[in-house]
Amino acid sequence: MAGGAGGVRLHRCTAAHMGADQRLPRRYTSRMAELFGDFLLNRLLARGAWSELWLGMPKDRSDADPVVVKRLLPAMARRKDAIAMLKGEGQLACQFDHPNVVTSSPPLCTADGHWHLVQPYIRGTNLGKLLAYSRRVKFRMPLHLRVFIAAAAAQGLSHAHGRRDSESGEPLHIVHRDITPANLLVSLDGIVRVTDFGIARGRGRKRLTAVGQVRGTLAYMAPEQAAGGEIDARADLYALGVVFWELLSGQRMYPEAPDFALLARIANDTPPPPSSLDDNVDSDLDAYVHRCLQKRPEDRFQSAAALCVLLYQWLDTDQTLLSAELSAWLGELSKASRSGAHRLSRV
């Protein structure tokens, strides 16, 4: 556990040890909470290669909503490249203002020099866990909800790709670079959000990847990204195409394999149409996926907005109703197993 590293103190947070102004709501209270800057970190939600997410509460406000605090791992906390990555993510994500994108505070620093971001706490799970869990309990998501998830993700990407600098008005040219099921959050109220812009590229953000180096999740990379070449927003459209193919087919497009084998498949293979794996998928959906997965960027959709429009035309249903249906389906999934609600409640 990361608690205590780098001069961060641990404090017990049982009711007996906490003042009334610092008491957490019962459902968020654990035996131990860590005082970190202006927050009490109460539960570790996720840990990655260079950062971790904690459920927390403002230390001086008992009536505040819980938040997620994203901070660097202790081993990374003093590394200049890791700090630059976290600060760059905050500088981009604090400019988002859309229901399908997770927003963030600007970069923050504690008194003892620990950089972190604060994000809203979203009750739900990521798409990767959701699909794995639904397969495990044999509870398949209806086709129109799978299409809705892809459409909402495209809508979030369209917002991110189109952002302009709040001062100069110049396009930020944001490329997420790591669109995967794990980076698409599905909340219990049926809202889909793009998250984790940690390795995103944008105008004014310091280049953290040397030419020829690759960052991201290989199985979801566009050919030009996997080869270490120059990329633009159309690389995110390819990655979303992989996610969409997996949503429609119910399978992984590129199962785990050595990197050299994955690179060869990304460069050369054409996946079968999703309709060959699910009879409910029609030719229009096959065509949309096929266009996203073109090897050459100029042959793909040229914007996330273009894909989004087609998917919502295919759905022909109000987005609010679709969110309500997705929320209801999540509720039914929770009932499919005793532990379902508990599993789905954690991001």
MARBAVEX-853497 format. One record per residue (C-alpha): x, y, z. Coordinates in steps of 0.001 Angstrom, whole numbers. Example, Ala and Ser with C-alpha at 12.3 -4.5 7.8 and 13.67 -1.06 7.14 Angstrom:
! MARBAVEX-853497
<site><u>12300</u><v>-4500</v><w>7800</w></site>
<site><u>13670</u><v>-1060</v><w>7140</w></site>
This chain:
! MARBAVEX-853497
<site><u>0</u><v>0</v><w>0</w></site>
<site><u>1261</u><v>3480</v><w>-800</w></site>
<site><u>320</u><v>5052</v><w>2506</w></site>
<site><u>3054</u><v>6822</v><w>4436</w></site>
<site><u>5550</u><v>7074</v><w>1569</w></site>
<site><u>7256</u><v>10384</v><w>962</w></site>
<site><u>6291</u><v>11941</v><w>4293</w></site>
<site><u>2527</u><v>11400</v><w>3909</w></site>
<site><u>1076</u><v>10581</v><w>7329</w></site>
<site><u>-1506</u><v>7932</v><w>8136</w></site>
<site><u>-4419</u><v>8710</v><w>10434</w></site>
<site><u>-7001</u><v>6322</v><w>11813</w></site>
<site><u>-10459</u><v>7400</v><w>10759</w></site>
<site><u>-12847</u><v>5472</v><w>12919</w></site>
<site><u>-15699</u><v>7553</v><w>14314</w></site>
<site><u>-13892</u><v>7796</v><w>17642</w></site>
<site><u>-10817</u><v>9413</v><w>16087</w></site>
<site><u>-12468</u><v>11797</v><w>13659</w></site>
<site><u>-13943</u><v>15151</v><w>14437</w></site>
<site><u>-17513</u><v>15774</v><w>13331</w></site>
<site><u>-16316</u><v>18024</v><w>10501</w></site>
<site><u>-14104</u><v>15236</v><w>9109</w></site>
<site><u>-16499</u><v>12298</v><w>9355</w></site>
<site><u>-17013</u><v>10324</v><w>6143</w></site>
<site><u>-20432</u><v>8974</v><w>5140</w></site>
<site><u>-20735</u><v>5432</v><w>6506</w></site>
<site><u>-20696</u><v>3763</v><w>3075</w></site>
<site><u>-17314</u><v>5361</v><w>2271</w></site>
<site><u>-15680</u><v>4788</v><w>5658</w></site>
<site><u>-12875</u><v>2295</v><w>6074</w></site>
<site><u>-10821</u><v>1388</v><w>9117</w></site>
<site><u>-7897</u><v>3493</v><w>7943</w></site>
<site><u>-7815</u><v>6665</v><w>5900</w></site>
<site><u>-4780</u><v>8588</v><w>4770</w></site>
<site><u>-4425</u><v>12333</v><w>5128</w></site>
<site><u>-3116</u><v>13621</v><w>1807</w></site>
<site><u>-3111</u><v>17379</v><w>1292</w></site>
<site><u>-6690</u><v>18586</v><w>1588</w></site>
<site><u>-8211</u><v>15110</v><w>1361</w></site>
<site><u>-8768</u><v>11966</v><w>3380</w></site>
<site><u>-8002</u><v>9028</v><w>1091</w></site>
<site><u>-10287</u><v>6233</v><w>2116</w></site>
<site><u>-10072</u><v>3367</v><w>-373</w></site>
<site><u>-7701</u><v>2378</v><w>-3167</w></site>
<site><u>-9713</u><v>2053</v><w>-6369</w></site>
<site><u>-7041</u><v>1203</v><w>-8924</w></site>
<site><u>-3277</u><v>1162</v><w>-9367</w></site>
<site><u>-1444</u><v>1474</v><w>-12668</w></site>
<site><u>2160</u><v>1573</v><w>-13805</w></site>
<site><u>2779</u><v>5117</v><w>-12616</w></site>
<site><u>-269</u><v>6343</v><w>-10681</w></site>
<site><u>-3084</u><v>5220</v><w>-8418</w></site>
<site><u>-6695</u><v>6268</v><w>-7843</w></site>
<site><u>-8129</u><v>6756</v><w>-4361</w></site>
<site><u>-11655</u><v>7383</v><w>-3174</w></site>
<site><u>-11489</u><v>10398</v><w>-889</w></site>
<site><u>-13314</u><v>13206</v><w>851</w></site>
<site><u>-12356</u><v>16831</v><w>1493</w></site>
<site><u>-10948</u><v>16678</v><w>5012</w></site>
<site><u>-12888</u><v>19696</v><w>6328</w></site>
<site><u>-16302</u><v>19126</v><w>4711</w></site>
<site><u>-18586</u><v>16402</v><w>5977</w></site>
<site><u>-21319</u><v>17350</v><w>3484</w></site>
<site><u>-19150</u><v>17151</v><w>353</w></site>
<site><u>-19491</u><v>14510</v><w>-2329</w></site>
<site><u>-16727</u><v>11896</v><w>-2485</w></site>
<site><u>-14028</u><v>12441</v><w>-5103</w></site>
<site><u>-11301</u><v>10445</v><w>-6801</w></site>
<site><u>-7735</u><v>11576</v><w>-6129</w></site>
<site><u>-5224</u><v>10525</v><w>-8775</w></site>
<site><u>-1646</u><v>10653</v><w>-7519</w></site>
<site><u>1714</u><v>9298</v><w>-8552</w></site>
<site><u>2986</u><v>6072</v><w>-7059</w></site>
<site><u>5640</u><v>6659</v><w>-4358</w></site>
<site><u>8371</u><v>5396</v><w>-6696</w></site>
<site><u>7280</u><v>7937</v><w>-9311</w></site>
<site><u>6484</u><v>10890</v><w>-7068</w></site>
<site><u>9826</u><v>12681</v><w>-7645</w></site>
<site><u>10446</u><v>11670</v><w>-11247</w></site>
<site><u>10279</u><v>14628</v><w>-13592</w></site>
<site><u>8780</u><v>12635</v><w>-16466</w></site>
<site><u>6002</u><v>11230</v><w>-14272</w></site>
<site><u>5222</u><v>14654</v><w>-12818</w></site>
<site><u>5123</u><v>16132</v><w>-16316</w></site>
<site><u>2721</u><v>13380</v><w>-17422</w></site>
<site><u>344</u><v>13970</v><w>-14507</w></site>
<site><u>457</u><v>17746</v><w>-14894</w></site>
<site><u>-119</u><v>17454</v><w>-18638</w></site>
<site><u>-3159</u><v>15256</v><w>-18090</w></site>
<site><u>-4630</u><v>17779</v><w>-15650</w></site>
<site><u>-3979</u><v>20708</v><w>-17972</w></site>
<site><u>-5914</u><v>18940</v><w>-20731</w></site>
<site><u>-8696</u><v>17316</v><w>-18707</w></site>
<site><u>-9605</u><v>20463</v><w>-16763</w></site>
<site><u>-10711</u><v>22004</v><w>-20080</w></site>
<site><u>-13285</u><v>19298</v><w>-20815</w></site>
<site><u>-16952</u><v>20125</v><w>-20342</w></site>
<site><u>-19048</u><v>17254</v><w>-21636</w></site>
<site><u>-21103</u><v>14474</v><w>-19998</w></site>
<site><u>-19216</u><v>11795</v><w>-21955</w></site>
<site><u>-15736</u><v>12808</v><w>-20758</w></site>
<site><u>-14322</u><v>12596</v><w>-17228</w></site>
<site><u>-13200</u><v>16037</v><w>-16140</w></site>
<site><u>-10388</u><v>16831</v><w>-13724</w></site>
<site><u>-9035</u><v>19602</v><w>-11581</w></site>
<site><u>-5973</u><v>21472</v><w>-12787</w></site>
<site><u>-2743</u><v>19929</v><w>-11427</w></site>
<site><u>-2522</u><v>20313</v><w>-7643</w></site>
<site><u>425</u><v>19964</v><w>-5270</w></site>
<site><u>473</u><v>19232</v><w>-1544</w></site>
<site><u>2594</u><v>21286</v><w>835</w></site>
<site><u>5281</u><v>18589</v><w>753</w></site>
<site><u>5443</u><v>18502</v><w>-3039</w></site>
<site><u>3172</u><v>15639</v><w>-4132</w></site>
<site><u>1353</u><v>16321</v><w>-7405</w></site>
<site><u>-2172</u><v>15013</v><w>-7889</w></site>
<site><u>-5491</u><v>15509</v><w>-9693</w></site>
<site><u>-9022</u><v>15509</v><w>-8308</w></site>
<site><u>-11835</u><v>13993</v><w>-10356</w></site>
<site><u>-15532</u><v>13379</v><w>-9681</w></site>
<site><u>-16382</u><v>9991</v><w>-8183</w></site>
<site><u>-18510</u><v>8029</v><w>-10639</w></site>
<site><u>-20403</u><v>5023</v><w>-9324</w></site>
<site><u>-19982</u><v>2358</v><w>-11935</w></site>
<site><u>-17298</u><v>294</v><w>-13579</w></site>
<site><u>-15166</u><v>293</v><w>-16690</w></site>
<site><u>-16378</u><v>-1362</v><w>-19871</w></site>
<site><u>-13738</u><v>-4102</v><w>-19739</w></site>
<site><u>-14859</u><v>-5286</v><w>-16312</w></site>
<site><u>-18508</u><v>-4897</v><w>-17271</w></site>
<site><u>-18194</u><v>-7102</v><w>-20354</w></site>
<site><u>-16104</u><v>-9714</v><w>-18542</w></site>
<site><u>-18605</u><v>-9847</v><w>-15691</w></site>
<site><u>-21637</u><v>-10084</v><w>-17972</w></site>
<site><u>-19969</u><v>-12987</v><w>-19823</w></site>
<site><u>-19242</u><v>-14706</v><w>-16531</w></site>
<site><u>-22875</u><v>-14578</v><w>-15396</w></site>
<site><u>-24134</u><v>-15238</v><w>-18978</w></site>
<site><u>-26102</u><v>-12004</v><w>-19177</w></site>
<site><u>-25593</u><v>-10597</v><w>-22695</w></site>
<site><u>-26112</u><v>-6900</v><w>-23294</w></site>
<site><u>-28805</u><v>-6060</v><w>-25889</w></site>
<site><u>-27396</u><v>-4989</v><w>-29252</w></site>
<site><u>-28802</u><v>-1447</v><w>-29187</w></site>
<site><u>-27106</u><v>-797</v><w>-25821</w></site>
<site><u>-23783</u><v>-2019</v><w>-27190</w></site>
<site><u>-24159</u><v>416</v><w>-30085</w></site>
<site><u>-25149</u><v>3165</v><w>-27657</w></site>
<site><u>-21930</u><v>2669</v><w>-25668</w></site>
<site><u>-19858</u><v>3057</v><w>-28843</w></site>
<site><u>-21875</u><v>6138</v><w>-29889</w></site>
<site><u>-21452</u><v>7787</v><w>-26487</w></site>
<site><u>-17712</u><v>7075</v><w>-26511</w></site>
<site><u>-17487</u><v>8620</v><w>-29992</w></site>
<site><u>-19364</u><v>11662</v><w>-28707</w></site>
<site><u>-16897</u><v>12045</v><w>-25835</w></site>
<site><u>-13948</u><v>11676</v><w>-28185</w></site>
<site><u>-15443</u><v>14255</v><w>-30536</w></site>
<site><u>-15545</u><v>16740</v><w>-27668</w></site>
<site><u>-11932</u><v>16023</v><w>-26663</w></site>
<site><u>-10647</u><v>16168</v><w>-30240</w></site>
<site><u>-12378</u><v>19494</v><w>-30837</w></site>
<site><u>-11230</u><v>21341</v><w>-27735</w></site>
<site><u>-9571</u><v>24704</v><w>-28083</w></site>
<site><u>-7277</u><v>26526</v><w>-25694</w></site>
<site><u>-9404</u><v>28525</v><w>-23264</w></site>
<site><u>-7177</u><v>31604</v><w>-23649</w></site>
<site><u>-5889</u><v>31632</v><w>-27224</w></site>
<site><u>-8760</u><v>29781</v><w>-28890</w></site>
<site><u>-6257</u><v>27665</v><w>-30820</w></site>
<site><u>-7126</u><v>23964</v><w>-31393</w></site>
<site><u>-5474</u><v>21669</v><w>-28845</w></site>
<site><u>-5224</u><v>18742</v><w>-31309</w></site>
<site><u>-5801</u><v>16206</v><w>-28523</w></site>
<site><u>-5189</u><v>12521</v><w>-29258</w></site>
<site><u>-6082</u><v>10175</v><w>-26385</w></site>
<site><u>-3738</u><v>7367</v><w>-27566</w></site>
<site><u>-5174</u><v>4711</v><w>-25229</w></site>
<site><u>-8840</u><v>4103</v><w>-26029</w></site>
<site><u>-9592</u><v>678</v><w>-24542</w></site>
<site><u>-12527</u><v>-883</v><w>-22673</w></site>
<site><u>-10686</u><v>-129</v><w>-19419</w></site>
<site><u>-10696</u><v>3596</v><w>-20261</w></site>
<site><u>-14425</u><v>3805</v><w>-20923</w></site>
<site><u>-16429</u><v>4201</v><w>-17714</w></site>
<site><u>-20056</u><v>3104</v><w>-17542</w></site>
<site><u>-21877</u><v>4630</v><w>-14582</w></site>
<site><u>-24832</u><v>3052</v><w>-12837</w></site>
<site><u>-27036</u><v>5848</v><w>-14179</w></site>
<site><u>-26265</u><v>4786</v><w>-17749</w></site>
<site><u>-23702</u><v>7431</v><w>-18758</w></site>
<site><u>-20579</u><v>6441</v><w>-20721</w></site>
<site><u>-17436</u><v>8513</v><w>-20212</w></site>
<site><u>-13983</u><v>8546</v><w>-21783</w></site>
<site><u>-11330</u><v>8695</v><w>-19073</w></site>
<site><u>-7563</u><v>8612</v><w>-18454</w></site>
<site><u>-5836</u><v>11165</v><w>-20650</w></site>
<site><u>-2526</u><v>10346</v><w>-18971</w></site>
<site><u>-661</u><v>9695</v><w>-22226</w></site>
<site><u>-2784</u><v>11948</v><w>-24404</w></site>
<site><u>-1027</u><v>14229</v><w>-26852</w></site>
<site><u>-2085</u><v>17824</v><w>-27325</w></site>
<site><u>-796</u><v>21208</v><w>-28455</w></site>
<site><u>1503</u><v>22715</v><w>-25857</w></site>
<site><u>1957</u><v>19448</v><w>-23969</w></site>
<site><u>5556</u><v>18390</v><w>-23673</w></site>
<site><u>6362</u><v>15331</v><w>-25823</w></site>
<site><u>6944</u><v>12491</v><w>-23379</w></site>
<site><u>7547</u><v>9800</v><w>-25981</w></site>
<site><u>10674</u><v>9765</v><w>-28103</w></site>
<site><u>10334</u><v>9227</v><w>-31835</w></site>
<site><u>9938</u><v>5495</v><w>-32485</w></site>
<site><u>8741</u><v>4725</v><w>-28952</w></site>
<site><u>5198</u><v>3493</v><w>-28383</w></site>
<site><u>2805</u><v>4273</v><w>-25525</w></site>
<site><u>-619</u><v>2749</v><w>-25112</w></site>
<site><u>-2219</u><v>-697</v><w>-25187</w></site>
<site><u>-886</u><v>-2591</v><w>-28181</w></site>
<site><u>-4012</u><v>-4652</v><w>-28932</w></site>
<site><u>-6005</u><v>-1423</v><w>-29518</w></site>
<site><u>-3393</u><v>569</v><w>-31435</w></site>
<site><u>-3771</u><v>1811</v><w>-34973</w></site>
<site><u>-1072</u><v>473</v><w>-37323</w></site>
<site><u>682</u><v>3857</v><w>-37523</w></site>
<site><u>755</u><v>4147</v><w>-33730</w></site>
<site><u>2010</u><v>589</v><w>-33229</w></site>
<site><u>4805</u><v>1327</v><w>-35716</w></site>
<site><u>5880</u><v>4399</v><w>-33734</w></site>
<site><u>4841</u><v>6833</v><w>-36462</w></site>
<site><u>3075</u><v>10169</v><w>-36369</w></site>
<site><u>-565</u><v>9987</v><w>-35323</w></site>
<site><u>-3636</u><v>12209</v><w>-35147</w></site>
<site><u>-7217</u><v>11852</v><w>-33911</w></site>
<site><u>-7885</u><v>9135</v><w>-36484</w></site>
<site><u>-5724</u><v>6760</v><w>-34407</w></site>
<site><u>-8338</u><v>7079</v><w>-31645</w></site>
<site><u>-11026</u><v>6207</v><w>-34214</w></site>
<site><u>-9194</u><v>2963</v><w>-35008</w></site>
<site><u>-8933</u><v>2113</v><w>-31296</w></site>
<site><u>-12624</u><v>2826</v><w>-30840</w></site>
<site><u>-13253</u><v>561</v><w>-33830</w></site>
<site><u>-11500</u><v>-2286</v><w>-32006</w></site>
<site><u>-13644</u><v>-1646</v><w>-28914</w></site>
<site><u>-16763</u><v>-1513</v><w>-31102</w></site>
<site><u>-15837</u><v>-4790</v><w>-32836</w></site>
<site><u>-15468</u><v>-6416</v><w>-29422</w></site>
<site><u>-18783</u><v>-4993</v><w>-28221</w></site>
<site><u>-20592</u><v>-6390</v><w>-31241</w></site>
<site><u>-18828</u><v>-9744</v><w>-31468</w></site>
<site><u>-18480</u><v>-10537</v><w>-27771</w></site>
<site><u>-14845</u><v>-11558</v><w>-28327</w></site>
<site><u>-11390</u><v>-10013</v><w>-28096</w></site>
<site><u>-10185</u><v>-8911</v><w>-31520</w></site>
<site><u>-6561</u><v>-9595</v><w>-30648</w></site>
<site><u>-6254</u><v>-12128</v><w>-27798</w></site>
<site><u>-3109</u><v>-11988</v><w>-25687</w></site>
<site><u>-5</u><v>-12841</v><w>-27674</w></site>
<site><u>3676</u><v>-11828</v><w>-27801</w></site>
<site><u>4211</u><v>-8269</v><w>-28992</w></site>
<site><u>5809</u><v>-9320</v><w>-32283</w></site>
<site><u>2769</u><v>-11463</v><w>-33113</w></site>
<site><u>368</u><v>-8629</v><w>-32242</w></site>
<site><u>2339</u><v>-6175</v><w>-34364</w></site>
<site><u>2121</u><v>-8517</v><w>-37349</w></site>
<site><u>-1631</u><v>-8976</v><w>-36925</w></site>
<site><u>-2256</u><v>-5236</v><w>-36554</w></site>
<site><u>-283</u><v>-4551</v><w>-39720</w></site>
<site><u>-1691</u><v>-7355</v><w>-41848</w></site>
<site><u>-4889</u><v>-8960</v><w>-40532</w></site>
<site><u>-8446</u><v>-7999</v><w>-41385</w></site>
<site><u>-10840</u><v>-9159</v><w>-38661</w></site>
<site><u>-14052</u><v>-10936</v><w>-39686</w></site>
<site><u>-17231</u><v>-8833</v><w>-39708</w></site>
<site><u>-18995</u><v>-8862</v><w>-36325</w></site>
<site><u>-22127</u><v>-10267</v><w>-38001</w></site>
<site><u>-20242</u><v>-13522</v><w>-38575</w></site>
<site><u>-20045</u><v>-13883</v><w>-34787</w></site>
<site><u>-23446</u><v>-12431</v><w>-33819</w></site>
<site><u>-26439</u><v>-12875</v><w>-36113</w></site>
<site><u>-28132</u><v>-9781</v><w>-34654</w></site>
<site><u>-25506</u><v>-7455</v><w>-36133</w></site>
<site><u>-26558</u><v>-5987</v><w>-39485</w></site>
<site><u>-24583</u><v>-4907</v><w>-42540</w></site>
<site><u>-24604</u><v>-1215</v><w>-41563</w></site>
<site><u>-22852</u><v>-1927</v><w>-38271</w></site>
<site><u>-20385</u><v>-4190</v><w>-40086</w></site>
<site><u>-19627</u><v>-1319</v><w>-42458</w></site>
<site><u>-19068</u><v>1216</v><w>-39645</w></site>
<site><u>-16650</u><v>-1098</v><w>-37847</w></site>
<site><u>-14875</u><v>-1961</v><w>-41093</w></site>
<site><u>-14311</u><v>1715</v><w>-41867</w></site>
<site><u>-12916</u><v>2439</v><w>-38386</w></site>
<site><u>-10443</u><v>-433</v><w>-38782</w></site>
<site><u>-8898</u><v>609</v><w>-42086</w></site>
<site><u>-5116</u><v>391</v><w>-42071</w></site>
<site><u>-4651</u><v>3839</v><w>-43642</w></site>
<site><u>-5903</u><v>6825</v><w>-41608</w></site>
<site><u>-7311</u><v>8513</v><w>-44734</w></site>
<site><u>-9619</u><v>5520</v><w>-45310</w></site>
<site><u>-11210</u><v>5720</v><w>-41848</w></site>
<site><u>-13861</u><v>8065</v><w>-40571</w></site>
<site><u>-12179</u><v>11452</v><w>-40511</w></site>
<site><u>-13778</u><v>12498</v><w>-37226</w></site>
<site><u>-15420</u><v>10934</v><w>-34198</w></site>
<site><u>-18400</u><v>13192</v><w>-34858</w></site>
<site><u>-19013</u><v>11521</v><w>-38245</w></site>
<site><u>-19154</u><v>8077</v><w>-36623</w></site>
<site><u>-21298</u><v>9389</v><w>-33778</w></site>
<site><u>-23929</u><v>10796</v><w>-36171</w></site>
<site><u>-24264</u><v>7476</v><w>-38027</w></site>
<site><u>-24557</u><v>5438</v><w>-34843</w></site>
<site><u>-27271</u><v>7661</v><w>-33383</w></site>
<site><u>-29102</u><v>7542</v><w>-36711</w></site>
<site><u>-28948</u><v>3746</v><w>-36540</w></site>
<site><u>-30264</u><v>3808</v><w>-32959</w></site>
<site><u>-33044</u><v>6298</v><w>-33793</w></site>
<site><u>-33810</u><v>6729</v><w>-30079</w></site>
<site><u>-33410</u><v>9655</v><w>-27686</w></site>
<site><u>-30120</u><v>9535</v><w>-25769</w></site>
<site><u>-31878</u><v>10087</v><w>-22442</w></site>
<site><u>-34017</u><v>7014</v><w>-23020</w></site>
<site><u>-30973</u><v>4979</v><w>-24006</w></site>
<site><u>-29164</u><v>6002</v><w>-20806</w></site>
<site><u>-32217</u><v>4976</v><w>-18790</w></site>
<site><u>-32297</u><v>1597</v><w>-20574</w></site>
<site><u>-28590</u><v>1050</v><w>-19936</w></site>
<site><u>-29073</u><v>1930</v><w>-16272</w></site>
<site><u>-31973</u><v>-534</v><w>-16019</w></site>
<site><u>-29915</u><v>-3258</v><w>-17704</w></site>
<site><u>-27094</u><v>-2682</v><w>-15202</w></site>
<site><u>-29631</u><v>-3105</v><w>-12437</w></site>
<site><u>-30757</u><v>-6411</v><w>-13916</w></site>
<site><u>-27141</u><v>-7512</v><w>-14263</w></site>
<site><u>-26631</u><v>-6772</v><w>-10578</w></site>
<site><u>-29483</u><v>-9126</v><w>-9762</w></site>
<site><u>-27928</u><v>-11895</v><w>-11848</w></site>
<site><u>-25512</u><v>-12668</v><w>-9023</w></site>
<site><u>-25394</u><v>-11911</v><w>-5327</w></site>
<site><u>-22087</u><v>-10092</v><w>-5689</w></site>
<site><u>-23093</u><v>-8191</v><w>-8833</w></site>
<site><u>-24040</u><v>-4885</v><w>-7216</w></site>
<site><u>-20865</u><v>-4907</v><w>-5146</w></site>
<site><u>-18674</u><v>-5554</v><w>-8171</w></site>
<site><u>-20372</u><v>-2971</v><w>-10334</w></site>
<site><u>-20158</u><v>-269</v><w>-7689</w></site>
<site><u>-16375</u><v>-64</v><w>-7934</w></site>
<site><u>-14609</u><v>1790</v><w>-10687</w></site>
